[in-house]
Amino acid sequence: MMPPHYLRCLSVVLLLICCQLWSVHWTAAAAEGDPLTAADEGLQAEPKLQAEAAILMDARTGTVLYAHNADKPLYPASITKIVTGIIALETAADLNSLVTVSKEARHEDGTRVFLAEGEQQTLENLVYGMLVNSGNDAATAIAEFIDGTKEKFAERMNTFVRDKAGAAQTNFVNPSGLPDPLQVTTALDMAHIAQYAMKNETFRTIVGTTKRPWKGAEWTSELINHNKLLGTYEGATGIKNGFTNASGFTLVASAMRDEMELIGVILKAPTNNGIYADMRKLLDYGFAGFELKKLFDAGESYPQPAEKGAPTFVASEEIWAVTPRGEQPDIRVEPSGSVQVQTSKGMIAAGKMTVIEPGVNDEPLQMSGKQVYEETGNPMNLWLIFVFMAWLVMNAFLVFIAYLRYRKKRKYRSPEW
């Protein structure tokens, strides 16, 4: 029988092996973004807002990162002008076209740039006056220039947001956002509308303008952007605020850091200071807790496991996904070509790849680093397995040496009588 002190040594060695196995397991979990370790540490607590409805969306992918009553119909107030502005920019053949101000536009209620009846301004100036200084008179002048009346223009607005932005729960009856029981939108719809509008570089420039000289027939001054985030919040790029007694305070805001631009919408906040405090919380939450990752470059291929007759997939454009910060997502391509991304926040569809059936292109496909990850697992896992095996072999060697020493001592030990 083996002496007790050798049994104790062997027990210690076995205990060390178990500890090393446990350590490798949790190191691998952290490297893969295990939701019990790295992922949880990266996720921030969702913000608590004062407003009645809110949403936070990634501008590139449309991924919703936060939502509260996002489908609840509420009054938009002057964020309506986002729609009037993008329609004007996309419809007009020439932004230098002269617009003659009507009597109705001259006497419009609410915030104005003090247009005079019969005054002529370029369409571009009117869009600036509407989006920067929130001029209701400028909004009416734009609508009448494009469609003759505010009513006809409102029909265009509803068709536009439905067809271009997929806004299904929004109804406009005027171009400025003045109170009307039938003029309603949702936080989700406004996020989609803003996402669409910000793809227009001219629109983006206008809503990011803080000051601009204004020279009119009755008012010469400087347009001051009412959006208080511009110049005070890191990366702020736009977009538009609003207020009426019926709507409360409303705000659509955007900000960009690194490659990720976020769009936040807040409806029916109780105070002006409160809505900006809420928006800062919302944007901070998004930037602190999430990151934008490119999954595939345009033209990059994704092979299935090596199976005869299996299809391959090619990305016709860049495919991106927003994931919890510090987390490694699980990327899968379905037989239809749909790219699915699994994270601790759930499964999202990130885009679609073109399916190439066998025989269409017989040339071998080069696998990218991301594809190697899909086929073989995370390279970090392979390294950890190698390290573990090395430790296992070393410990087995130590056990073997201990056994030889035991045999040697036993051989030369004097017999007991």
BAMI-404381 format. One record per residue (C-alpha): residue number from 0; x negated, y, z. Coordinates in nm, 4 decimals, m for minus. Example, Ala and Ser with C-alpha at 12.3 -4.5 7.8 and 13.67 -1.06 7.14 Angstrom:
+-----+----------+----------+----------+
|  nr |       px |       py |       pz |
+-----+----------+----------+----------+
|   0 |  m1.2300 |  m0.4500 |   0.7800 |
|   1 |  m1.3670 |  m0.1060 |   0.7140 |
+-----+----------+----------+----------+
//
This chain:
+-----+----------+----------+----------+
|  nr |       px |       py |       pz |
+-----+----------+----------+----------+
|   0 |   0.0000 |   0.0000 |   0.0000 |
|   1 |  m0.1214 |   0.3567 |  m0.0816 |
|   2 |  m0.2540 |   0.5465 |   0.2243 |
|   3 |  m0.0241 |   0.8213 |   0.3639 |
|   4 |  m0.2546 |   1.1118 |   0.2743 |
|   5 |  m0.2518 |   1.0056 |  m0.0922 |
|   6 |   0.1247 |   0.9813 |  m0.0830 |
|   7 |   0.1362 |   1.3382 |   0.0492 |
|   8 |  m0.0936 |   1.4588 |  m0.2323 |
|   9 |   0.1176 |   1.2869 |  m0.4924 |
|  10 |   0.4344 |   1.4456 |  m0.3453 |
|  11 |   0.2780 |   1.7910 |  m0.3645 |
|  12 |   0.1812 |   1.7385 |  m0.7297 |
|  13 |   0.5340 |   1.6231 |  m0.8160 |
|  14 |   0.6783 |   1.9250 |  m0.6334 |
|  15 |   0.4546 |   2.1571 |  m0.8382 |
|  16 |   0.5755 |   1.9967 |  m1.1593 |
|  17 |   0.9387 |   2.0543 |  m1.0569 |
|  18 |   0.8667 |   2.4188 |  m0.9700 |
|  19 |   0.6973 |   2.4739 |  m1.3043 |
|  20 |   0.9913 |   2.3177 |  m1.4889 |
|  21 |   1.2328 |   2.5473 |  m1.3009 |
|  22 |   1.0170 |   2.8528 |  m1.3784 |
|  23 |   0.9990 |   2.7696 |  m1.7494 |
|  24 |   1.3757 |   2.7218 |  m1.7633 |
|  25 |   1.4526 |   3.0686 |  m1.6226 |
|  26 |   1.1782 |   3.2354 |  m1.8278 |
|  27 |   1.3361 |   3.0905 |  m2.1409 |
|  28 |   1.6794 |   3.2066 |  m2.0284 |
|  29 |   1.5546 |   3.5643 |  m1.9880 |
|  30 |   1.3751 |   3.5578 |  m2.3246 |
|  31 |   1.6944 |   3.4454 |  m2.4990 |
|  32 |   1.9059 |   3.7138 |  m2.3335 |
|  33 |   2.0809 |   3.4728 |  m2.0959 |
|  34 |   2.3975 |   3.6562 |  m1.9810 |
|  35 |   2.3076 |   3.5660 |  m1.6225 |
|  36 |   1.9757 |   3.7545 |  m1.6381 |
|  37 |   1.8539 |   4.0048 |  m1.8981 |
|  38 |   2.1912 |   4.0773 |  m2.0541 |
|  39 |   2.3613 |   4.1634 |  m1.7273 |
|  40 |   2.0794 |   4.3960 |  m1.6287 |
|  41 |   2.1179 |   4.5868 |  m1.9597 |
|  42 |   2.4947 |   4.6324 |  m1.9421 |
|  43 |   2.6255 |   4.9435 |  m1.7703 |
|  44 |   2.9497 |   4.9714 |  m1.5786 |
|  45 |   3.2303 |   5.1064 |  m1.7963 |
|  46 |   3.2964 |   5.4753 |  m1.7321 |
|  47 |   3.6030 |   5.5902 |  m1.5421 |
|  48 |   3.7686 |   5.8751 |  m1.7312 |
|  49 |   4.0336 |   6.1309 |  m1.6442 |
|  50 |   4.1888 |   6.1330 |  m1.9913 |
|  51 |   4.4947 |   5.9370 |  m2.0952 |
|  52 |   4.3307 |   5.7665 |  m2.3938 |
|  53 |   3.9746 |   5.7200 |  m2.5182 |
|  54 |   3.7562 |   5.5132 |  m2.7466 |
|  55 |   3.3855 |   5.4772 |  m2.8253 |
|  56 |   3.2803 |   5.3410 |  m3.1640 |
|  57 |   2.9543 |   5.2781 |  m3.3452 |
|  58 |   2.9649 |   5.4903 |  m3.6606 |
|  59 |   2.7730 |   5.2507 |  m3.8836 |
|  60 |   2.9518 |   4.9238 |  m3.8067 |
|  61 |   3.2836 |   5.0398 |  m3.6625 |
|  62 |   3.2249 |   4.8243 |  m3.3544 |
|  63 |   3.4376 |   4.9406 |  m3.0609 |
|  64 |   3.2257 |   4.9632 |  m2.7452 |
|  65 |   3.4914 |   5.1025 |  m2.5105 |
|  66 |   3.8669 |   5.1506 |  m2.5355 |
|  67 |   4.1360 |   5.2812 |  m2.3038 |
|  68 |   4.4925 |   5.3173 |  m2.4393 |
|  69 |   4.3301 |   5.3402 |  m2.7824 |
|  70 |   4.6558 |   5.2571 |  m2.9646 |
|  71 |   4.8781 |   5.4927 |  m2.7679 |
|  72 |   5.0405 |   5.7617 |  m2.9888 |
|  73 |   4.9560 |   6.1110 |  m2.8587 |
|  74 |   4.9453 |   6.4666 |  m2.9923 |
|  75 |   4.6169 |   6.5544 |  m3.1683 |
|  76 |   4.6088 |   6.9379 |  m3.1553 |
|  77 |   4.3221 |   7.0882 |  m3.3588 |
|  78 |   4.1344 |   6.7636 |  m3.4218 |
|  79 |   4.3933 |   6.7443 |  m3.7025 |
|  80 |   4.1651 |   6.9860 |  m3.8883 |
|  81 |   3.9125 |   6.7046 |  m3.9381 |
|  82 |   4.1533 |   6.5595 |  m4.1935 |
|  83 |   4.2247 |   6.8943 |  m4.3601 |
|  84 |   3.8517 |   6.9585 |  m4.3877 |
|  85 |   3.7492 |   6.6264 |  m4.5432 |
|  86 |   4.0395 |   6.6438 |  m4.7900 |
|  87 |   3.9331 |   6.9931 |  m4.8976 |
|  88 |   3.5736 |   6.8809 |  m4.9502 |
|  89 |   3.6685 |   6.5705 |  m5.1470 |
|  90 |   3.9524 |   6.7251 |  m5.3505 |
|  91 |   3.8095 |   7.0586 |  m5.4618 |
|  92 |   3.6129 |   7.0663 |  m5.7839 |
|  93 |   3.4228 |   7.3747 |  m5.6666 |
|  94 |   3.3814 |   7.4941 |  m5.3083 |
|  95 |   3.3180 |   7.8431 |  m5.4454 |
|  96 |   3.6767 |   7.8600 |  m5.5738 |
|  97 |   3.8535 |   8.1738 |  m5.4491 |
|  98 |   4.1585 |   8.1210 |  m5.2299 |
|  99 |   4.4171 |   8.3991 |  m5.1958 |
| 100 |   4.5663 |   8.4209 |  m4.8469 |
| 101 |   4.9467 |   8.4078 |  m4.8344 |
| 102 |   5.1805 |   8.5884 |  m4.5973 |
| 103 |   5.2549 |   8.2623 |  m4.4158 |
| 104 |   4.8849 |   8.1935 |  m4.3640 |
| 105 |   4.8307 |   8.5501 |  m4.2429 |
| 106 |   5.0950 |   8.5139 |  m3.9722 |
| 107 |   5.0078 |   8.1601 |  m3.8583 |
| 108 |   5.0254 |   8.0994 |  m3.4820 |
| 109 |   4.7390 |   8.0181 |  m3.2508 |
| 110 |   4.3643 |   8.0498 |  m3.3045 |
| 111 |   4.2745 |   8.2471 |  m3.6167 |
| 112 |   3.9877 |   8.3973 |  m3.8160 |
| 113 |   4.2174 |   8.6976 |  m3.8785 |
| 114 |   4.2739 |   8.6558 |  m4.2500 |
| 115 |   4.4618 |   8.9409 |  m4.4198 |
| 116 |   4.7510 |   8.8862 |  m4.6566 |
| 117 |   4.6149 |   8.8951 |  m5.0119 |
| 118 |   4.2552 |   8.8563 |  m4.8946 |
| 119 |   4.0354 |   8.6255 |  m5.0996 |
| 120 |   3.7810 |   8.3899 |  m4.9469 |
| 121 |   3.5899 |   8.1003 |  m5.0974 |
| 122 |   3.7192 |   7.7562 |  m5.0094 |
| 123 |   3.3861 |   7.6828 |  m4.8413 |
| 124 |   3.4213 |   7.9862 |  m4.6106 |
| 125 |   3.7709 |   7.8790 |  m4.5167 |
| 126 |   3.6563 |   7.5272 |  m4.4302 |
| 127 |   3.3860 |   7.6740 |  m4.2054 |
| 128 |   3.6389 |   7.9120 |  m4.0484 |
| 129 |   3.8719 |   7.6193 |  m3.9814 |
| 130 |   3.6239 |   7.3575 |  m3.8507 |
| 131 |   3.3813 |   7.5872 |  m3.6658 |
| 132 |   3.6146 |   7.8561 |  m3.5314 |
| 133 |   3.9353 |   7.6441 |  m3.5473 |
| 134 |   4.1268 |   7.8989 |  m3.7559 |
| 135 |   4.4889 |   7.7907 |  m3.8053 |
| 136 |   4.5303 |   8.0596 |  m4.0706 |
| 137 |   4.2370 |   7.9109 |  m4.2635 |
| 138 |   4.3952 |   7.5629 |  m4.2426 |
| 139 |   4.7229 |   7.6890 |  m4.3880 |
| 140 |   4.5421 |   7.8773 |  m4.6659 |
| 141 |   4.3524 |   7.5588 |  m4.7594 |
| 142 |   4.6700 |   7.3474 |  m4.7636 |
| 143 |   4.8548 |   7.5972 |  m4.9828 |
| 144 |   4.5596 |   7.6218 |  m5.2223 |
| 145 |   4.5472 |   7.2447 |  m5.2729 |
| 146 |   4.9178 |   7.1493 |  m5.2727 |
| 147 |   5.1228 |   7.4707 |  m5.2732 |
| 148 |   5.2879 |   7.4150 |  m4.9336 |
| 149 |   5.1961 |   7.2780 |  m4.5938 |
| 150 |   5.4678 |   7.0138 |  m4.6269 |
| 151 |   5.3281 |   6.8724 |  m4.9519 |
| 152 |   4.9780 |   6.8819 |  m4.8088 |
| 153 |   5.0948 |   6.6871 |  m4.5019 |
| 154 |   5.2126 |   6.4098 |  m4.7344 |
| 155 |   4.8644 |   6.4012 |  m4.8847 |
| 156 |   4.7120 |   6.3872 |  m4.5361 |
| 157 |   4.9147 |   6.0821 |  m4.4364 |
| 158 |   4.8339 |   5.8953 |  m4.7563 |
| 159 |   4.4673 |   5.9910 |  m4.7269 |
| 160 |   4.4126 |   5.8684 |  m4.3704 |
| 161 |   4.6014 |   5.5464 |  m4.4377 |
| 162 |   4.4182 |   5.4599 |  m4.7612 |
| 163 |   4.0709 |   5.5959 |  m4.6836 |
| 164 |   4.0374 |   5.5336 |  m4.3109 |
| 165 |   4.2975 |   5.2675 |  m4.2332 |
| 166 |   4.4823 |   5.4925 |  m3.9869 |
| 167 |   4.8135 |   5.3115 |  m3.9503 |
| 168 |   4.9669 |   5.4857 |  m3.6464 |
| 169 |   4.9091 |   5.8493 |  m3.7423 |
| 170 |   5.1593 |   6.1007 |  m3.8802 |
| 171 |   5.0827 |   6.4614 |  m3.9747 |
| 172 |   5.3350 |   6.7353 |  m4.0532 |
| 173 |   5.0963 |   7.0330 |  m4.0704 |
| 174 |   4.7278 |   7.0917 |  m4.1512 |
| 175 |   4.6250 |   7.2693 |  m3.8295 |
| 176 |   4.7547 |   7.0570 |  m3.5410 |
| 177 |   5.0095 |   7.3086 |  m3.4125 |
| 178 |   5.2639 |   7.1343 |  m3.1862 |
| 179 |   5.5291 |   6.9197 |  m3.3492 |
| 180 |   5.7031 |   6.6167 |  m3.1938 |
| 181 |   5.6356 |   6.4166 |  m3.5110 |
| 182 |   5.2636 |   6.4957 |  m3.5337 |
| 183 |   5.0930 |   6.2076 |  m3.3526 |
| 184 |   4.7786 |   5.9996 |  m3.3724 |
| 185 |   4.5825 |   5.7470 |  m3.1662 |
| 186 |   4.2273 |   5.7411 |  m3.0376 |
| 187 |   4.1522 |   5.4422 |  m3.2619 |
| 188 |   4.2892 |   5.6128 |  m3.5737 |
| 189 |   4.0942 |   5.9314 |  m3.5056 |
| 190 |   3.7740 |   5.7315 |  m3.4568 |
| 191 |   3.8213 |   5.5690 |  m3.7979 |
| 192 |   3.9023 |   5.9069 |  m3.9549 |
| 193 |   3.5896 |   6.0627 |  m3.8036 |
| 194 |   3.3789 |   5.7649 |  m3.9104 |
| 195 |   3.4949 |   5.8162 |  m4.2687 |
| 196 |   3.4541 |   6.1961 |  m4.2657 |
| 197 |   3.0995 |   6.1863 |  m4.1255 |
| 198 |   2.9818 |   5.9933 |  m4.4325 |
| 199 |   3.0269 |   6.3197 |  m4.6251 |
| 200 |   2.7058 |   6.5214 |  m4.5865 |
| 201 |   2.8770 |   6.8586 |  m4.6373 |
| 202 |   3.1342 |   6.7783 |  m4.3717 |
| 203 |   2.8551 |   6.6629 |  m4.1391 |
| 204 |   2.6681 |   6.9918 |  m4.1929 |
| 205 |   2.9759 |   7.2035 |  m4.1229 |
| 206 |   3.0822 |   7.0296 |  m3.7991 |
| 207 |   2.7225 |   7.0447 |  m3.6760 |
| 208 |   2.6977 |   7.4222 |  m3.7319 |
| 209 |   2.6878 |   7.6198 |  m3.4068 |
| 210 |   2.7051 |   7.9751 |  m3.5505 |
| 211 |   2.7766 |   8.1322 |  m3.8883 |
| 212 |   2.8295 |   8.4939 |  m3.9980 |
| 213 |   3.1856 |   8.5839 |  m4.0998 |
| 214 |   3.2904 |   8.8767 |  m4.3137 |
| 215 |   3.6605 |   8.9239 |  m4.3760 |
| 216 |   3.8936 |   9.2013 |  m4.4817 |
| 217 |   4.0110 |   9.2605 |  m4.1229 |
| 218 |   3.7474 |   9.0848 |  m3.9138 |
| 219 |   3.3699 |   9.0821 |  m3.9443 |
| 220 |   3.1963 |   8.8820 |  m3.6756 |
| 221 |   3.0266 |   8.5484 |  m3.6124 |
| 222 |   3.1934 |   8.2085 |  m3.6098 |
| 223 |   3.1128 |   8.0232 |  m3.2867 |
| 224 |   3.1615 |   7.6473 |  m3.2744 |
| 225 |   3.4040 |   7.5551 |  m2.9962 |
| 226 |   3.2443 |   7.2115 |  m2.9484 |
| 227 |   3.0423 |   7.2540 |  m2.6264 |
| 228 |   2.8377 |   6.9385 |  m2.6811 |
| 229 |   2.6419 |   7.0957 |  m2.9670 |
| 230 |   2.3116 |   7.2153 |  m2.8287 |
| 231 |   2.3820 |   7.0807 |  m2.4795 |
| 232 |   2.3964 |   6.7036 |  m2.5313 |
| 233 |   2.0959 |   6.5185 |  m2.6726 |
| 234 |   2.1594 |   6.4121 |  m3.0314 |
| 235 |   2.5063 |   6.5737 |  m3.0653 |
| 236 |   2.6106 |   6.5981 |  m3.4320 |
| 237 |   2.9771 |   6.7132 |  m3.4166 |
| 238 |   3.2791 |   6.7066 |  m3.4497 |
| 239 |   3.5951 |   6.8942 |  m3.3288 |
| 240 |   3.7907 |   6.9843 |  m3.0169 |
| 241 |   4.1507 |   7.0905 |  m2.9670 |
| 242 |   4.4134 |   7.2057 |  m2.7194 |
| 243 |   4.7844 |   7.2756 |  m2.6956 |
| 244 |   5.0116 |   7.2613 |  m2.3933 |
| 245 |   5.1766 |   6.9516 |  m2.5361 |
| 246 |   4.8574 |   6.7651 |  m2.6269 |
| 247 |   4.6343 |   6.8659 |  m2.3400 |
| 248 |   4.2651 |   6.8792 |  m2.4261 |
| 249 |   4.1468 |   6.6610 |  m2.7149 |
| 250 |   3.7979 |   6.5983 |  m2.8469 |
| 251 |   3.6291 |   6.3986 |  m3.1226 |
| 252 |   3.2521 |   6.3955 |  m3.0719 |
| 253 |   2.9513 |   6.2293 |  m3.2296 |
| 254 |   2.5879 |   6.1909 |  m3.1293 |
| 255 |   2.2872 |   6.0090 |  m3.2723 |
| 256 |   1.9820 |   5.8637 |  m3.1005 |
| 257 |   1.7262 |   5.6573 |  m3.2871 |
| 258 |   1.9283 |   5.4880 |  m3.5630 |
| 259 |   2.2560 |   5.4578 |  m3.3719 |
| 260 |   2.5304 |   5.7186 |  m3.4059 |
| 261 |   2.8297 |   5.6957 |  m3.1736 |
| 262 |   3.1760 |   5.8456 |  m3.2203 |
| 263 |   3.3883 |   5.9188 |  m2.9157 |
| 264 |   3.7541 |   6.0229 |  m2.9097 |
| 265 |   3.9351 |   6.1487 |  m2.6007 |
| 266 |   4.3040 |   6.2423 |  m2.6011 |
| 267 |   4.5106 |   6.4246 |  m2.3401 |
| 268 |   4.2479 |   6.5229 |  m2.0844 |
| 269 |   4.3764 |   6.7483 |  m1.8037 |
| 270 |   4.1032 |   7.0153 |  m1.8185 |
| 271 |   3.8497 |   7.1570 |  m2.0617 |
| 272 |   3.5554 |   7.0858 |  m1.8315 |
| 273 |   3.6956 |   6.7418 |  m1.7627 |
| 274 |   3.7061 |   6.6361 |  m2.1267 |
| 275 |   3.3410 |   6.7236 |  m2.1792 |
| 276 |   3.2432 |   6.5432 |  m1.8587 |
| 277 |   3.4370 |   6.2393 |  m1.9809 |
| 278 |   3.2732 |   6.2519 |  m2.3237 |
| 279 |   2.9246 |   6.2697 |  m2.1751 |
| 280 |   3.0020 |   5.9650 |  m1.9611 |
| 281 |   3.1356 |   5.7820 |  m2.2654 |
| 282 |   2.8344 |   5.8569 |  m2.4854 |
| 283 |   2.5883 |   5.7874 |  m2.2026 |
| 284 |   2.7510 |   5.4492 |  m2.1524 |
| 285 |   2.7096 |   5.3633 |  m2.5190 |
| 286 |   2.3480 |   5.4719 |  m2.5529 |
| 287 |   2.2377 |   5.3138 |  m2.2251 |
| 288 |   2.4097 |   4.9807 |  m2.2720 |
| 289 |   2.3942 |   4.9032 |  m2.6446 |
| 290 |   2.1537 |   4.9051 |  m2.9377 |
| 291 |   2.1840 |   4.8775 |  m3.3162 |
| 292 |   2.0107 |   4.5830 |  m3.4813 |
| 293 |   1.9579 |   4.5091 |  m3.8492 |
| 294 |   2.0460 |   4.1458 |  m3.9155 |
| 295 |   1.9713 |   4.1265 |  m4.2879 |
| 296 |   1.8141 |   4.3510 |  m4.5502 |
| 297 |   1.9837 |   4.3966 |  m4.8878 |
| 298 |   1.8892 |   4.0994 |  m5.1037 |
| 299 |   1.7814 |   3.8852 |  m4.8103 |
| 300 |   1.8910 |   3.5241 |  m4.8243 |
| 301 |   2.0109 |   3.2869 |  m4.5554 |
| 302 |   1.9641 |   2.9149 |  m4.6253 |
| 303 |   2.1759 |   2.6444 |  m4.4715 |
| 304 |   1.9992 |   2.3466 |  m4.3093 |
| 305 |   1.8270 |   2.1410 |  m4.5771 |
| 306 |   2.1166 |   1.9478 |  m4.7216 |
| 307 |   2.1473 |   1.8446 |  m5.0786 |
| 308 |   2.4191 |   2.0452 |  m5.2505 |
| 309 |   2.4587 |   2.2945 |  m4.9625 |
| 310 |   2.5188 |   2.6620 |  m5.0597 |
| 311 |   2.2930 |   2.9538 |  m4.9687 |
| 312 |   2.3892 |   3.3127 |  m4.8911 |
| 313 |   2.2557 |   3.6508 |  m5.0022 |
| 314 |   2.3234 |   3.9926 |  m4.8446 |
| 315 |   2.4354 |   4.2429 |  m5.1104 |
| 316 |   2.3714 |   4.5264 |  m4.8631 |
| 317 |   2.2152 |   4.5772 |  m4.5228 |
| 318 |   2.4039 |   4.4038 |  m4.2419 |
| 319 |   2.3893 |   4.5549 |  m3.8926 |
| 320 |   2.5359 |   4.4728 |  m3.5543 |
| 321 |   2.5607 |   4.6479 |  m3.2190 |
| 322 |   2.4578 |   4.4277 |  m2.9271 |
| 323 |   2.4101 |   4.4738 |  m2.5530 |
| 324 |   2.0695 |   4.6321 |  m2.4984 |
| 325 |   1.7908 |   4.3781 |  m2.4467 |
| 326 |   2.0030 |   4.0816 |  m2.5513 |
| 327 |   1.9166 |   3.8392 |  m2.8340 |
| 328 |   2.2377 |   3.7679 |  m3.0290 |
| 329 |   2.3337 |   3.4337 |  m3.1798 |
| 330 |   2.3781 |   3.4900 |  m3.5550 |
| 331 |   2.5848 |   3.2481 |  m3.7635 |
| 332 |   2.6893 |   3.2500 |  m4.1266 |
| 333 |   3.0151 |   3.0700 |  m4.1944 |
| 334 |   3.0788 |   2.8734 |  m4.5159 |
| 335 |   3.2835 |   3.1707 |  m4.6434 |
| 336 |   2.9769 |   3.3962 |  m4.6057 |
| 337 |   3.1129 |   3.5819 |  m4.3023 |
| 338 |   2.8346 |   3.6813 |  m4.0614 |
| 339 |   2.9372 |   3.6216 |  m3.7008 |
| 340 |   2.7437 |   3.7575 |  m3.4041 |
| 341 |   2.7871 |   3.6111 |  m3.0583 |
| 342 |   2.6794 |   3.8129 |  m2.7526 |
| 343 |   2.7768 |   3.8226 |  m2.3879 |
| 344 |   3.0473 |   4.0741 |  m2.4899 |
| 345 |   3.2071 |   3.8214 |  m2.7267 |
| 346 |   3.2095 |   3.7345 |  m3.0967 |
| 347 |   3.2164 |   4.0052 |  m3.3652 |
| 348 |   3.2181 |   3.9954 |  m3.7450 |
| 349 |   2.9142 |   4.1887 |  m3.8716 |
| 350 |   2.9683 |   4.1678 |  m4.2469 |
| 351 |   2.9841 |   3.9255 |  m4.5351 |
| 352 |   2.7197 |   3.7633 |  m4.7546 |
| 353 |   2.7581 |   3.6438 |  m5.1118 |
| 354 |   2.7878 |   3.2661 |  m5.1406 |
| 355 |   2.5543 |   3.1104 |  m5.3970 |
| 356 |   2.6668 |   2.7631 |  m5.4919 |
| 357 |   2.4062 |   2.4904 |  m5.5615 |
| 358 |   2.2602 |   2.4999 |  m5.9105 |
| 359 |   2.3117 |   2.8747 |  m5.9619 |
| 360 |   1.9504 |   2.9459 |  m5.8689 |
| 361 |   1.7160 |   2.6508 |  m5.8366 |
| 362 |   1.4121 |   2.8516 |  m5.7282 |
| 363 |   1.3069 |   2.7926 |  m5.3656 |
| 364 |   1.4222 |   3.0616 |  m5.1211 |
| 365 |   1.1784 |   3.2300 |  m4.8840 |
| 366 |   1.2913 |   3.2180 |  m4.5229 |
| 367 |   1.2605 |   3.5346 |  m4.3188 |
| 368 |   1.1793 |   3.5561 |  m3.9513 |
| 369 |   1.5479 |   3.5858 |  m3.8691 |
| 370 |   1.6238 |   3.2808 |  m4.0827 |
| 371 |   1.3523 |   3.0799 |  m3.9116 |
| 372 |   1.5189 |   3.1747 |  m3.5847 |
| 373 |   1.8495 |   3.0406 |  m3.7148 |
| 374 |   1.7000 |   2.7143 |  m3.8406 |
| 375 |   1.4522 |   2.6281 |  m3.5664 |
| 376 |   1.5623 |   2.8319 |  m3.2668 |
| 377 |   1.3980 |   3.1286 |  m3.1046 |
| 378 |   1.0177 |   3.1137 |  m3.1619 |
| 379 |   0.9816 |   3.2071 |  m2.7947 |
| 380 |   1.1457 |   2.8746 |  m2.7053 |
| 381 |   0.8837 |   2.6806 |  m2.9044 |
| 382 |   0.6045 |   2.8631 |  m2.7202 |
| 383 |   0.7616 |   2.7951 |  m2.3818 |
| 384 |   0.8000 |   2.4264 |  m2.4668 |
| 385 |   0.4324 |   2.4139 |  m2.5642 |
| 386 |   0.3292 |   2.5775 |  m2.2348 |
| 387 |   0.5475 |   2.3385 |  m2.0379 |
| 388 |   0.4039 |   2.0343 |  m2.2147 |
| 389 |   0.0497 |   2.1583 |  m2.1456 |
| 390 |   0.1314 |   2.1946 |  m1.7764 |
| 391 |   0.2922 |   1.8519 |  m1.7725 |
| 392 |  m0.0156 |   1.6888 |  m1.9292 |
| 393 |  m0.2458 |   1.8695 |  m1.6852 |
| 394 |  m0.0464 |   1.7532 |  m1.3852 |
| 395 |  m0.0353 |   1.3984 |  m1.5166 |
| 396 |  m0.4120 |   1.4163 |  m1.5463 |
| 397 |  m0.4411 |   1.5336 |  m1.1846 |
| 398 |  m0.2247 |   1.2422 |  m1.0691 |
| 399 |  m0.4424 |   1.0041 |  m1.2689 |
| 400 |  m0.7628 |   1.1433 |  m1.1076 |
| 401 |  m0.6091 |   1.1112 |  m0.7635 |
| 402 |  m0.5213 |   0.7501 |  m0.8394 |
| 403 |  m0.8772 |   0.6718 |  m0.9549 |
| 404 |  m1.0199 |   0.8242 |  m0.6372 |
| 405 |  m0.7836 |   0.6134 |  m0.4354 |
| 406 |  m0.8902 |   0.2943 |  m0.6196 |
| 407 |  m1.2587 |   0.3819 |  m0.5791 |
| 408 |  m1.2304 |   0.4361 |  m0.2039 |
| 409 |  m1.0297 |   0.1202 |  m0.1608 |
| 410 |  m1.2918 |  m0.0822 |  m0.3504 |
| 411 |  m1.5766 |   0.0258 |  m0.1223 |
| 412 |  m1.3836 |   0.0284 |   0.2027 |
| 413 |  m1.4942 |  m0.2364 |   0.4565 |
| 414 |  m1.2427 |  m0.5148 |   0.5115 |
| 415 |  m1.0524 |  m0.5223 |   0.8329 |
| 416 |  m1.1018 |  m0.8243 |   1.0608 |
+-----+----------+----------+----------+
//
